[in-house]
Amino acid sequence: MDHRWGQRLPVDIEVALEGPSGVRAIGRIRNVSVSGALIATRLTVAPLARIRVTTTPRFEAGTGETIAYVVRQTPFGLGIEWCELAPAPVRAMLAAATGGLRVGIEGTRVTLSGRVPSRSEREIAGEIAARAPGVTDVRNEICVGP
């Protein structure tokens, strides 16, 4: 069972997957959070296996790769958890999904920036970041407005 942190945001991002023993497949990330994702794919991988997830050149934010562990196999694909909280490629996916919110991580400090339409959305973003494991300080620099 996966225990993902942060809001799961719906996305549709093509990724290349590399499983154990170099097995490769294409998948589509259907939802993403700072700690994991659901990937639609035909790749079959045992739970706890380590896989490489690489965004393809079709992703406007550029290519990037990160490592994840499979936490569940479903008829539709894989539930994964990132080996590192919010690695750079995942931050790019989250920014694309949220219309430009950015998450910076330096040690145990998280810095949020970008723009949201309401004060409540700004506060919610800060609360979600503060609940992430290992975070001791949140700098919420999100602007409110159109």
PASEBA-1860 file (N, C-alpha, C; in nm, 3 decimals):
! residues 146
1> MDHRWGQR> 0.084/-0.117/0.000/0.000/0.000/0.000/0.089/0.124/0.000 ~ 0.056/0.219/-0.085/0.135/0.341/-0.090/0.079/0.445/0.006 ~ 0.167/0.530/0.056/0.130/0.636/0.150/0.186/0.766/0.094 ~ 0.122/0.819/-0.007/0.176/0.936/-0.075/0.147/1.064/0.000 ~ 0.244/1.155/-0.005/0.233/1.287/0.056/0.195/1.388/-0.050 ~ 0.122/1.486/-0.010/0.086/1.594/-0.101/-0.034/1.558/-0.186 ~ -0.090/1.660/-0.244/-0.208/1.642/-0.328/-0.171/1.568/-0.456 ~ -0.254/1.474/-0.496/-0.235/1.403/-0.623/-0.295/1.489/-0.733
9> LPVDIEVA> -0.214/1.531/-0.825/-0.260/1.617/-0.933/-0.274/1.537/-1.062 ~ -0.386/1.552/-1.131/-0.403/1.480/-1.256/-0.311/1.538/-1.364 ~ -0.242/1.450/-1.433/-0.154/1.489/-1.543/-0.164/1.383/-1.652 ~ -0.104/1.409/-1.764/-0.094/1.311/-1.872/0.042/1.332/-1.936 ~ 0.145/1.268/-1.877/0.283/1.290/-1.918/0.345/1.157/-1.960 ~ 0.394/1.154/-2.083/0.459/1.032/-2.133/0.596/1.017/-2.068 ~ 0.625/0.894/-2.025/0.754/0.864/-1.964/0.809/0.733/-2.020 ~ 0.940/0.723/-2.020/1.008/0.597/-2.052/1.043/0.532/-1.919
17> LEGPSGVR> 1.018/0.402/-1.909/1.043/0.328/-1.787/1.151/0.224/-1.811 ~ 1.237/0.207/-1.712/1.336/0.100/-1.718/1.328/0.023/-1.588 ~ 1.293/-0.103/-1.598/1.277/-0.188/-1.481/1.402/-0.270/-1.454 ~ 1.390/-0.364/-1.362/1.503/-0.452/-1.332/1.552/-0.524/-1.457 ~ 1.678/-0.553/-1.463/1.740/-0.623/-1.575/1.727/-0.548/-1.706 ~ 1.705/-0.416/-1.700/1.701/-0.335/-1.821/1.573/-0.345/-1.901 ~ 1.469/-0.407/-1.848/1.341/-0.416/-1.918/1.287/-0.275/-1.938 ~ 1.245/-0.242/-2.063/1.200/-0.106/-2.094/1.057/-0.104/-2.144
25> AIGRIRNV> 0.989/0.008/-2.116/0.852/0.025/-2.162/0.819/0.175/-2.161 ~ 0.711/0.209/-2.228/0.658/0.345/-2.227/0.538/0.346/-2.134 ~ 0.518/0.457/-2.065/0.403/0.471/-1.978/0.354/0.614/-1.980 ~ 0.244/0.639/-1.912/0.188/0.773/-1.899/0.157/0.797/-1.753 ~ 0.218/0.900/-1.696/0.185/0.937/-1.559/0.046/0.997/-1.560 ~ -0.044/0.940/-1.481/-0.184/0.985/-1.476/-0.212/1.076/-1.358 ~ -0.140/1.056/-1.246/-0.145/1.153/-1.138/-0.010/1.153/-1.068 ~ 0.025/1.267/-1.009/0.157/1.283/-0.951/0.146/1.363/-0.821
33> SVSGALIA> 0.234/1.333/-0.726/0.246/1.410/-0.603/0.395/1.422/-0.572 ~ 0.428/1.495/-0.466/0.569/1.513/-0.432/0.635/1.381/-0.395 ~ 0.555/1.279/-0.358/0.615/1.154/-0.313/0.592/1.035/-0.405 ~ 0.505/1.048/-0.506/0.482/0.932/-0.591/0.394/0.962/-0.710 ~ 0.355/0.856/-0.781/0.274/0.873/-0.902/0.202/0.743/-0.936 ~ 0.103/0.756/-1.021/0.037/0.640/-1.081/0.070/0.644/-1.230 ~ 0.129/0.535/-1.280/0.174/0.530/-1.418/0.096/0.421/-1.492 ~ 0.026/0.461/-1.597/-0.042/0.365/-1.684/0.063/0.304/-1.775
41> TRLTVAPL> 0.079/0.173/-1.767/0.179/0.104/-1.847/0.149/-0.044/-1.851 ~ 0.204/-0.112/-1.950/0.191/-0.258/-1.958/0.309/-0.328/-1.892 ~ 0.407/-0.249/-1.845/0.523/-0.306/-1.778/0.478/-0.376/-1.650 ~ 0.524/-0.498/-1.631/0.495/-0.573/-1.509/0.621/-0.578/-1.426 ~ 0.611/-0.524/-1.304/0.727/-0.518/-1.215/0.680/-0.558/-1.075 ~ 0.758/-0.636/-1.007/0.723/-0.680/-0.871/0.727/-0.562/-0.774 ~ 0.639/-0.563/-0.675/0.645/-0.459/-0.571/0.783/-0.454/-0.507 ~ 0.825/-0.334/-0.473/0.954/-0.301/-0.414/1.068/-0.300/-0.515
49> ARIRVTTT> 1.040/-0.331/-0.642/1.144/-0.322/-0.744/1.176/-0.175/-0.770 ~ 1.298/-0.150/-0.803/1.344/-0.014/-0.833/1.335/0.008/-0.983 ~ 1.278/0.123/-1.025/1.268/0.154/-1.168/1.319/0.295/-1.194 ~ 1.360/0.318/-1.318/1.402/0.451/-1.363/1.286/0.509/-1.444 ~ 1.249/0.634/-1.413/1.139/0.703/-1.481/1.199/0.825/-1.549 ~ 1.183/0.833/-1.681/1.241/0.943/-1.758/1.132/1.013/-1.838 ~ 1.118/1.144/-1.820/1.022/1.218/-1.902/1.076/1.224/-2.044 ~ 0.986/1.218/-2.140/1.027/1.217/-2.279/1.036/1.360/-2.332
57> PRFEAGTG> 1.098/1.379/-2.448/1.110/1.514/-2.504/0.976/1.583/-2.531 ~ 0.866/1.507/-2.534/0.735/1.568/-2.557/0.687/1.650/-2.437 ~ 0.745/1.627/-2.319/0.708/1.704/-2.200/0.771/1.842/-2.211 ~ 0.686/1.946/-2.216/0.732/2.082/-2.244/0.838/2.132/-2.148 ~ 0.839/2.082/-2.024/0.935/2.129/-1.925/1.073/2.065/-1.944 ~ 1.087/1.978/-2.044/1.216/1.915/-2.071/1.224/1.775/-2.016 ~ 1.331/1.706/-2.053/1.348/1.569/-2.008/1.418/1.568/-1.872 ~ 1.398/1.462/-1.801/1.463/1.443/-1.672/1.435/1.302/-1.626
65> ETIAYVVR> 1.521/1.251/-1.540/1.498/1.116/-1.492/1.511/1.111/-1.341 ~ 1.440/1.016/-1.284/1.446/0.993/-1.140/1.422/0.846/-1.113 ~ 1.453/0.805/-0.993/1.439/0.666/-0.953/1.320/0.654/-0.858 ~ 1.247/0.543/-0.871/1.130/0.519/-0.786/1.123/0.372/-0.750 ~ 1.044/0.343/-0.648/1.014/0.205/-0.610/0.869/0.176/-0.643 ~ 0.844/0.057/-0.695/0.707/0.015/-0.723/0.644/-0.025/-0.590 ~ 0.527/0.034/-0.559/0.459/-0.002/-0.434/0.335/-0.088/-0.461 ~ 0.285/-0.084/-0.585/0.174/-0.172/-0.620/0.164/-0.185/-0.771
73> QTPFGLGI> 0.117/-0.301/-0.812/0.089/-0.329/-0.952/-0.062/-0.339/-0.964 ~ -0.120/-0.268/-1.060/-0.265/-0.274/-1.082/-0.289/-0.323/-1.224 ~ -0.413/-0.355/-1.260/-0.441/-0.392/-1.399/-0.411/-0.278/-1.497 ~ -0.403/-0.156/-1.445/-0.381/-0.039/-1.531/-0.237/0.009/-1.532 ~ -0.156/-0.037/-1.439/-0.019/0.010/-1.435/0.046/-0.003/-1.299 ~ 0.130/0.095/-1.265/0.212/0.088/-1.145/0.186/0.206/-1.053 ~ 0.179/0.179/-0.924/0.184/0.283/-0.822/0.328/0.290/-0.776 ~ 0.387/0.408/-0.778/0.529/0.422/-0.741/0.547/0.529/-0.635
81> EWCELAPA> 0.660/0.520/-0.565/0.703/0.624/-0.474/0.844/0.663/-0.513 ~ 0.868/0.794/-0.523/1.000/0.845/-0.560/1.099/0.809/-0.450 ~ 1.223/0.782/-0.488/1.327/0.752/-0.389/1.366/0.877/-0.311 ~ 1.343/0.991/-0.370/1.376/1.120/-0.309/1.250/1.206/-0.314 ~ 1.224/1.282/-0.210/1.105/1.366/-0.206/1.117/1.478/-0.310 ~ 1.021/1.486/-0.399/1.011/1.590/-0.501/1.141/1.614/-0.579 ~ 1.192/1.510/-0.648/1.310/1.533/-0.731/1.279/1.632/-0.842 ~ 1.381/1.690/-0.903/1.365/1.798/-1.003/1.264/1.764/-1.113
89> PVRAMLAA> 1.268/1.646/-1.176/1.168/1.618/-1.280/1.025/1.621/-1.227 ~ 1.007/1.578/-1.102/0.873/1.577/-1.042/0.829/1.721/-1.013 ~ 0.920/1.805/-0.967/0.884/1.945/-0.944/0.839/2.010/-1.075 ~ 0.903/1.973/-1.187/0.862/2.027/-1.317/0.722/1.979/-1.353 ~ 0.692/1.851/-1.325/0.558/1.798/-1.352/0.453/1.870/-1.267 ~ 0.484/1.891/-1.140/0.391/1.958/-1.050/0.369/2.103/-1.093 ~ 0.475/2.170/-1.135/0.460/2.309/-1.181/0.370/2.314/-1.304 ~ 0.389/2.220/-1.396/0.306/2.216/-1.516/0.160/2.189/-1.480
97> ATGGLRVG> 0.139/2.100/-1.382/0.002/2.063/-1.343/-0.069/2.171/-1.263 ~ 0.008/2.257/-1.197/-0.054/2.359/-1.113/-0.052/2.496/-1.177 ~ -0.017/2.502/-1.303/-0.017/2.631/-1.371/0.099/2.719/-1.331 ~ 0.207/2.663/-1.286/0.327/2.742/-1.262/0.374/2.752/-1.119 ~ 0.312/2.683/-1.024/0.367/2.684/-0.889/0.500/2.611/-0.891 ~ 0.595/2.664/-0.818/0.727/2.603/-0.814/0.761/2.564/-0.670 ~ 0.830/2.451/-0.657/0.871/2.400/-0.526/1.022/2.387/-0.527 ~ 1.087/2.461/-0.438/1.232/2.452/-0.423/1.263/2.381/-0.293
105> IEGTRVTL> 1.359/2.290/-0.295/1.396/2.217/-0.174/1.545/2.233/-0.152 ~ 1.579/2.278/-0.031/1.719/2.291/0.007/1.732/2.233/0.148 ~ 1.787/2.114/0.157/1.794/2.046/0.286/1.654/2.016/0.336 ~ 1.620/2.071/0.453/1.488/2.049/0.511/1.396/2.170/0.491 ~ 1.441/2.269/0.412/1.360/2.388/0.384/1.295/2.376/0.247 ~ 1.165/2.408/0.242/1.090/2.410/0.117/1.052/2.555/0.089 ~ 1.075/2.600/-0.035/1.034/2.733/-0.077/0.930/2.718/-0.187 ~ 0.814/2.779/-0.165/0.705/2.777/-0.263/0.699/2.912/-0.332
113> SGRVPSRS> 0.681/2.911/-0.463/0.668/3.037/-0.537/0.573/3.016/-0.655 ~ 0.532/3.124/-0.714/0.437/3.120/-0.823/0.316/3.206/-0.790 ~ 0.204/3.179/-0.856/0.084/3.259/-0.837/-0.039/3.170/-0.831 ~ -0.129/3.201/-0.737/-0.258/3.131/-0.724/-0.368/3.236/-0.717 ~ -0.492/3.198/-0.750/-0.600/3.296/-0.753/-0.655/3.336/-0.617 ~ -0.629/3.258/-0.510/-0.690/3.293/-0.381/-0.594/3.271/-0.265 ~ -0.622/3.343/-0.157/-0.542/3.330/-0.035/-0.554/3.189/0.022 ~ -0.673/3.129/0.015/-0.691/2.994/0.070/-0.604/2.892/-0.004
121> EREIAGEI> -0.590/2.906/-0.137/-0.503/2.814/-0.212/-0.357/2.832/-0.171 ~ -0.317/2.956/-0.144/-0.181/2.984/-0.097/-0.158/2.915/0.037 ~ -0.254/2.927/0.127/-0.242/2.866/0.260/-0.240/2.714/0.252 ~ -0.324/2.657/0.167/-0.328/2.511/0.151/-0.195/2.459/0.100 ~ -0.136/2.528/0.003/-0.005/2.486/-0.050/0.099/2.485/0.061 ~ 0.098/2.588/0.145/0.193/2.593/0.256/0.172/2.482/0.356 ~ 0.045/2.451/0.385/0.014/2.344/0.480/0.058/2.208/0.427 ~ 0.035/2.184/0.299/0.076/2.057/0.239/0.227/2.042/0.245
129> AARAPGVT> 0.298/2.149/0.212/0.445/2.143/0.216/0.494/2.118/0.358 ~ 0.432/2.181/0.457/0.475/2.166/0.596/0.456/2.023/0.648 ~ 0.359/1.950/0.592/0.333/1.813/0.637/0.423/1.709/0.570 ~ 0.498/1.748/0.470/0.585/1.652/0.401/0.693/1.602/0.496 ~ 0.728/1.473/0.487/0.828/1.418/0.579/0.963/1.485/0.562 ~ 1.026/1.519/0.674/1.158/1.578/0.673/1.161/1.729/0.658 ~ 1.048/1.792/0.634/1.043/1.938/0.617/1.036/2.004/0.753 ~ 1.129/2.097/0.778/1.129/2.170/0.905/1.099/2.318/0.889
137> DVRNEICV> 1.105/2.367/0.764/1.082/2.510/0.740/1.017/2.527/0.603 ~ 0.912/2.609/0.596/0.846/2.639/0.470/0.848/2.789/0.449 ~ 0.901/2.832/0.335/0.897/2.973/0.295/0.792/2.982/0.185 ~ 0.679/3.041/0.218/0.569/3.050/0.123/0.576/3.186/0.054 ~ 0.633/3.188/-0.067/0.647/3.311/-0.144/0.546/3.317/-0.258 ~ 0.438/3.240/-0.246/0.334/3.237/-0.349/0.258/3.369/-0.347 ~ 0.237/3.428/-0.464/0.161/3.551/-0.478/0.015/3.518/-0.506 ~ -0.074/3.603/-0.457/-0.217/3.585/-0.478/-0.263/3.689/-0.580
145> GP> -0.334/3.642/-0.681/-0.386/3.735/-0.782/-0.398/3.668/-0.917 ~ -0.453/3.741/-1.012/-0.473/3.684/-1.147/-0.343/3.658/-1.220
END
